[in-house]
Amino acid sequence: MNKIKIYNILRVVLGLIIIGSGIAMLLGLTANMKYPSAGANDFMRALENTGYFMPFLAIVKIVCGIALISNRFTKLALVIFMPVSINMTMFHIFLELSSGIPAYIILALNTYLLFMNIEYYRSMLKVK
């Protein structure tokens, strides 16, 4: 397979993963998850108790996922979703290492797709 086919497959896979996750969050299917770590549970309860953060995160996931699947605003969606990917990974590294494989995969996909589009980001990365 050539690079473009792999890129498109991974773009759609990441889009489907984050849309599914976002929809599950909006429907409350991920609420009240219990982690072995008390710190992880405390952190998640604090985010849920804000009343706005989890629905906001779900909407960001869904919008970015739709952008990736439709191949519209893909480069923007990848940049917007990178902090989410990093935070998911950091949560699992520091608070819940045992269940982090999906987060690590999402970060790897996001990073790969960003680097495949590096030419579009070069002007943003220039030191002025």
Buried (B, 14 or more C-beta within 10 A) or exposed (E): EEEEEEBEEBBBBBBEBBBBBBBBBBEEEBEEEEBEBEEBBEBBEEBBEEEEEBBEBBEBBBBBBBBBBEEEBBBEBBBBBBEBBBEBBEBBEEBBEEBBEEBBBBBBBBBBBBEBEEEBBEEEEEEE
